[in-house]
Amino acid sequence: MQFCNKCGTILVPEKEGRKTELVCKSCGTVAKKKEDVMLREKVEAVKRLEVVDKKVDVLPKVKEVCPKCKHGEAFYWTVQTRASDEAETRFFKCVKCQHTWRMYD
């Protein structure tokens, strides 16, 4: 591996007609010293990725009664919707019917 004398960037081989030169991609300097350069690239097989068409909720669950279906469990999260000196707004989403509602303190 060679580095540029001016800026220190790695020199990259570039074909110019029949010959290959080591060129700095940063400042454009061409290396004067000739060395044998061998490029190798290793490609690894990627394991199959299975796409599942199912939404996974990662929010915490709490015991809260849904106002729509009366189910007793819901996901919850908080958001600062008003001034920073006021309490956060709590949002809930029913585990059963997916109804979303909010609760202010």
PyMOL CGO cylinders between C-alpha atoms (Angstrom):
from pymol import cmd
from pymol.cgo import CYLINDER

trace = [
    CYLINDER, 0.00, 0.00, 0.00, 1.37, 3.41, -0.92, 0.3, 1, 1, 1, 1, 1, 1,
    CYLINDER, 1.37, 3.41, -0.92, 0.46, 6.85, 0.31, 0.3, 1, 1, 1, 1, 1, 1,
    CYLINDER, 0.46, 6.85, 0.31, 0.59, 10.25, -1.39, 0.3, 1, 1, 1, 1, 1, 1,
    CYLINDER, 0.59, 10.25, -1.39, 3.69, 12.32, -0.56, 0.3, 1, 1, 1, 1, 1, 1,
    CYLINDER, 3.69, 12.32, -0.56, 1.67, 15.58, -0.61, 0.3, 1, 1, 1, 1, 1, 1,
    CYLINDER, 1.67, 15.58, -0.61, -1.51, 14.80, 1.36, 0.3, 1, 1, 1, 1, 1, 1,
    CYLINDER, -1.51, 14.80, 1.36, -1.03, 11.30, 2.81, 0.3, 1, 1, 1, 1, 1, 1,
    CYLINDER, -1.03, 11.30, 2.81, -4.06, 9.73, 1.11, 0.3, 1, 1, 1, 1, 1, 1,
    CYLINDER, -4.06, 9.73, 1.11, -3.90, 6.10, -0.07, 0.3, 1, 1, 1, 1, 1, 1,
    CYLINDER, -3.90, 6.10, -0.07, -2.89, 5.85, -3.73, 0.3, 1, 1, 1, 1, 1, 1,
    CYLINDER, -2.89, 5.85, -3.73, -5.36, 4.03, -5.95, 0.3, 1, 1, 1, 1, 1, 1,
    CYLINDER, -5.36, 4.03, -5.95, -4.48, 2.19, -9.17, 0.3, 1, 1, 1, 1, 1, 1,
    CYLINDER, -4.48, 2.19, -9.17, -5.95, 3.73, -12.34, 0.3, 1, 1, 1, 1, 1, 1,
    CYLINDER, -5.95, 3.73, -12.34, -5.67, 2.44, -15.88, 0.3, 1, 1, 1, 1, 1, 1,
    CYLINDER, -5.67, 2.44, -15.88, -4.31, 4.86, -18.48, 0.3, 1, 1, 1, 1, 1, 1,
    CYLINDER, -4.31, 4.86, -18.48, -4.43, 3.03, -21.79, 0.3, 1, 1, 1, 1, 1, 1,
    CYLINDER, -4.43, 3.03, -21.79, -2.18, -0.02, -21.39, 0.3, 1, 1, 1, 1, 1, 1,
    CYLINDER, -2.18, -0.02, -21.39, -0.41, 1.02, -18.19, 0.3, 1, 1, 1, 1, 1, 1,
    CYLINDER, -0.41, 1.02, -18.19, -1.68, 1.30, -14.63, 0.3, 1, 1, 1, 1, 1, 1,
    CYLINDER, -1.68, 1.30, -14.63, -0.60, 4.21, -12.45, 0.3, 1, 1, 1, 1, 1, 1,
    CYLINDER, -0.60, 4.21, -12.45, -1.04, 4.87, -8.74, 0.3, 1, 1, 1, 1, 1, 1,
    CYLINDER, -1.04, 4.87, -8.74, -3.04, 8.09, -8.40, 0.3, 1, 1, 1, 1, 1, 1,
    CYLINDER, -3.04, 8.09, -8.40, -4.12, 10.11, -5.37, 0.3, 1, 1, 1, 1, 1, 1,
    CYLINDER, -4.12, 10.11, -5.37, -7.91, 10.65, -5.52, 0.3, 1, 1, 1, 1, 1, 1,
    CYLINDER, -7.91, 10.65, -5.52, -7.62, 13.61, -3.16, 0.3, 1, 1, 1, 1, 1, 1,
    CYLINDER, -7.62, 13.61, -3.16, -5.04, 15.85, -4.85, 0.3, 1, 1, 1, 1, 1, 1,
    CYLINDER, -5.04, 15.85, -4.85, -4.44, 14.10, -8.21, 0.3, 1, 1, 1, 1, 1, 1,
    CYLINDER, -4.44, 14.10, -8.21, -0.74, 13.34, -7.69, 0.3, 1, 1, 1, 1, 1, 1,
    CYLINDER, -0.74, 13.34, -7.69, 0.64, 10.41, -9.73, 0.3, 1, 1, 1, 1, 1, 1,
    CYLINDER, 0.64, 10.41, -9.73, 3.24, 8.23, -7.96, 0.3, 1, 1, 1, 1, 1, 1,
    CYLINDER, 3.24, 8.23, -7.96, 6.69, 8.31, -9.56, 0.3, 1, 1, 1, 1, 1, 1,
    CYLINDER, 6.69, 8.31, -9.56, 7.94, 5.11, -7.97, 0.3, 1, 1, 1, 1, 1, 1,
    CYLINDER, 7.94, 5.11, -7.97, 6.82, 1.99, -9.83, 0.3, 1, 1, 1, 1, 1, 1,
    CYLINDER, 6.82, 1.99, -9.83, 5.76, -0.98, -7.74, 0.3, 1, 1, 1, 1, 1, 1,
    CYLINDER, 5.76, -0.98, -7.74, 3.83, -4.12, -8.48, 0.3, 1, 1, 1, 1, 1, 1,
    CYLINDER, 3.83, -4.12, -8.48, 0.28, -3.68, -7.31, 0.3, 1, 1, 1, 1, 1, 1,
    CYLINDER, 0.28, -3.68, -7.31, -2.15, -6.53, -6.73, 0.3, 1, 1, 1, 1, 1, 1,
    CYLINDER, -2.15, -6.53, -6.73, -5.76, -5.84, -5.89, 0.3, 1, 1, 1, 1, 1, 1,
    CYLINDER, -5.76, -5.84, -5.89, -7.85, -8.47, -4.16, 0.3, 1, 1, 1, 1, 1, 1,
    CYLINDER, -7.85, -8.47, -4.16, -11.49, -8.37, -3.30, 0.3, 1, 1, 1, 1, 1, 1,
    CYLINDER, -11.49, -8.37, -3.30, -13.19, -10.90, -1.09, 0.3, 1, 1, 1, 1, 1, 1,
    CYLINDER, -13.19, -10.90, -1.09, -16.91, -11.38, -1.55, 0.3, 1, 1, 1, 1, 1, 1,
    CYLINDER, -16.91, -11.38, -1.55, -18.78, -13.27, 1.11, 0.3, 1, 1, 1, 1, 1, 1,
    CYLINDER, -18.78, -13.27, 1.11, -22.12, -14.92, 0.54, 0.3, 1, 1, 1, 1, 1, 1,
    CYLINDER, -22.12, -14.92, 0.54, -24.95, -13.16, 2.31, 0.3, 1, 1, 1, 1, 1, 1,
    CYLINDER, -24.95, -13.16, 2.31, -27.35, -15.26, 4.31, 0.3, 1, 1, 1, 1, 1, 1,
    CYLINDER, -27.35, -15.26, 4.31, -30.94, -15.13, 3.13, 0.3, 1, 1, 1, 1, 1, 1,
    CYLINDER, -30.94, -15.13, 3.13, -33.00, -12.39, 4.64, 0.3, 1, 1, 1, 1, 1, 1,
    CYLINDER, -33.00, -12.39, 4.64, -36.63, -13.21, 5.23, 0.3, 1, 1, 1, 1, 1, 1,
    CYLINDER, -36.63, -13.21, 5.23, -39.08, -10.33, 5.07, 0.3, 1, 1, 1, 1, 1, 1,
    CYLINDER, -39.08, -10.33, 5.07, -42.03, -10.80, 7.36, 0.3, 1, 1, 1, 1, 1, 1,
    CYLINDER, -42.03, -10.80, 7.36, -45.14, -8.79, 6.58, 0.3, 1, 1, 1, 1, 1, 1,
    CYLINDER, -45.14, -8.79, 6.58, -46.13, -8.42, 10.23, 0.3, 1, 1, 1, 1, 1, 1,
    CYLINDER, -46.13, -8.42, 10.23, -45.83, -5.34, 12.40, 0.3, 1, 1, 1, 1, 1, 1,
    CYLINDER, -45.83, -5.34, 12.40, -43.98, -5.96, 15.65, 0.3, 1, 1, 1, 1, 1, 1,
    CYLINDER, -43.98, -5.96, 15.65, -44.73, -3.57, 18.50, 0.3, 1, 1, 1, 1, 1, 1,
    CYLINDER, -44.73, -3.57, 18.50, -41.79, -2.97, 20.80, 0.3, 1, 1, 1, 1, 1, 1,
    CYLINDER, -41.79, -2.97, 20.80, -43.53, -0.50, 23.09, 0.3, 1, 1, 1, 1, 1, 1,
    CYLINDER, -43.53, -0.50, 23.09, -44.09, -1.37, 26.77, 0.3, 1, 1, 1, 1, 1, 1,
    CYLINDER, -44.09, -1.37, 26.77, -47.50, -2.74, 27.80, 0.3, 1, 1, 1, 1, 1, 1,
    CYLINDER, -47.50, -2.74, 27.80, -49.53, -1.42, 30.73, 0.3, 1, 1, 1, 1, 1, 1,
    CYLINDER, -49.53, -1.42, 30.73, -52.86, -2.23, 32.32, 0.3, 1, 1, 1, 1, 1, 1,
    CYLINDER, -52.86, -2.23, 32.32, -55.10, 0.49, 30.89, 0.3, 1, 1, 1, 1, 1, 1,
    CYLINDER, -55.10, 0.49, 30.89, -58.73, 0.07, 29.80, 0.3, 1, 1, 1, 1, 1, 1,
    CYLINDER, -58.73, 0.07, 29.80, -59.42, 0.91, 26.16, 0.3, 1, 1, 1, 1, 1, 1,
    CYLINDER, -59.42, 0.91, 26.16, -62.28, 3.44, 25.86, 0.3, 1, 1, 1, 1, 1, 1,
    CYLINDER, -62.28, 3.44, 25.86, -63.42, 1.80, 22.61, 0.3, 1, 1, 1, 1, 1, 1,
    CYLINDER, -63.42, 1.80, 22.61, -63.42, -1.99, 23.23, 0.3, 1, 1, 1, 1, 1, 1,
    CYLINDER, -63.42, -1.99, 23.23, -62.85, -2.07, 27.02, 0.3, 1, 1, 1, 1, 1, 1,
    CYLINDER, -62.85, -2.07, 27.02, -59.83, -4.39, 26.68, 0.3, 1, 1, 1, 1, 1, 1,
    CYLINDER, -59.83, -4.39, 26.68, -57.56, -4.06, 29.73, 0.3, 1, 1, 1, 1, 1, 1,
    CYLINDER, -57.56, -4.06, 29.73, -54.09, -3.88, 28.13, 0.3, 1, 1, 1, 1, 1, 1,
    CYLINDER, -54.09, -3.88, 28.13, -52.43, -1.21, 25.99, 0.3, 1, 1, 1, 1, 1, 1,
    CYLINDER, -52.43, -1.21, 25.99, -49.05, -0.11, 24.67, 0.3, 1, 1, 1, 1, 1, 1,
    CYLINDER, -49.05, -0.11, 24.67, -47.90, 3.31, 25.84, 0.3, 1, 1, 1, 1, 1, 1,
    CYLINDER, -47.90, 3.31, 25.84, -45.39, 6.06, 25.05, 0.3, 1, 1, 1, 1, 1, 1,
    CYLINDER, -45.39, 6.06, 25.05, -44.88, 9.68, 26.08, 0.3, 1, 1, 1, 1, 1, 1,
    CYLINDER, -44.88, 9.68, 26.08, -44.32, 12.84, 24.02, 0.3, 1, 1, 1, 1, 1, 1,
    CYLINDER, -44.32, 12.84, 24.02, -43.56, 16.39, 25.13, 0.3, 1, 1, 1, 1, 1, 1,
    CYLINDER, -43.56, 16.39, 25.13, -46.46, 18.13, 23.29, 0.3, 1, 1, 1, 1, 1, 1,
    CYLINDER, -46.46, 18.13, 23.29, -46.67, 21.32, 25.36, 0.3, 1, 1, 1, 1, 1, 1,
    CYLINDER, -46.67, 21.32, 25.36, -44.17, 23.64, 27.04, 0.3, 1, 1, 1, 1, 1, 1,
    CYLINDER, -44.17, 23.64, 27.04, -41.14, 22.01, 28.62, 0.3, 1, 1, 1, 1, 1, 1,
    CYLINDER, -41.14, 22.01, 28.62, -42.22, 23.02, 32.13, 0.3, 1, 1, 1, 1, 1, 1,
    CYLINDER, -42.22, 23.02, 32.13, -45.48, 21.04, 31.77, 0.3, 1, 1, 1, 1, 1, 1,
    CYLINDER, -45.48, 21.04, 31.77, -45.96, 17.27, 32.04, 0.3, 1, 1, 1, 1, 1, 1,
    CYLINDER, -45.96, 17.27, 32.04, -45.56, 14.99, 29.03, 0.3, 1, 1, 1, 1, 1, 1,
    CYLINDER, -45.56, 14.99, 29.03, -48.61, 13.67, 27.18, 0.3, 1, 1, 1, 1, 1, 1,
    CYLINDER, -48.61, 13.67, 27.18, -49.11, 9.91, 27.54, 0.3, 1, 1, 1, 1, 1, 1,
    CYLINDER, -49.11, 9.91, 27.54, -50.34, 8.04, 24.48, 0.3, 1, 1, 1, 1, 1, 1,
    CYLINDER, -50.34, 8.04, 24.48, -51.93, 4.59, 24.58, 0.3, 1, 1, 1, 1, 1, 1,
    CYLINDER, -51.93, 4.59, 24.58, -52.68, 2.03, 21.86, 0.3, 1, 1, 1, 1, 1, 1,
    CYLINDER, -52.68, 2.03, 21.86, -55.00, -0.87, 22.56, 0.3, 1, 1, 1, 1, 1, 1,
    CYLINDER, -55.00, -0.87, 22.56, -53.38, -4.28, 22.13, 0.3, 1, 1, 1, 1, 1, 1,
    CYLINDER, -53.38, -4.28, 22.13, -56.65, -5.77, 20.85, 0.3, 1, 1, 1, 1, 1, 1,
    CYLINDER, -56.65, -5.77, 20.85, -58.33, -3.17, 18.57, 0.3, 1, 1, 1, 1, 1, 1,
    CYLINDER, -58.33, -3.17, 18.57, -55.34, -0.82, 17.90, 0.3, 1, 1, 1, 1, 1, 1,
    CYLINDER, -55.34, -0.82, 17.90, -57.37, 2.23, 19.03, 0.3, 1, 1, 1, 1, 1, 1,
    CYLINDER, -57.37, 2.23, 19.03, -55.07, 5.12, 20.05, 0.3, 1, 1, 1, 1, 1, 1,
    CYLINDER, -55.07, 5.12, 20.05, -55.88, 7.75, 22.69, 0.3, 1, 1, 1, 1, 1, 1,
    CYLINDER, -55.88, 7.75, 22.69, -54.03, 10.21, 24.88, 0.3, 1, 1, 1, 1, 1, 1,
    CYLINDER, -54.03, 10.21, 24.88, -54.08, 11.14, 28.54, 0.3, 1, 1, 1, 1, 1, 1,
    CYLINDER, -54.08, 11.14, 28.54, -52.97, 14.45, 30.03, 0.3, 1, 1, 1, 1, 1, 1,
    CYLINDER, -52.97, 14.45, 30.03, -51.77, 14.84, 33.62, 0.3, 1, 1, 1, 1, 1, 1,
]
cmd.load_cgo(trace, "trace")
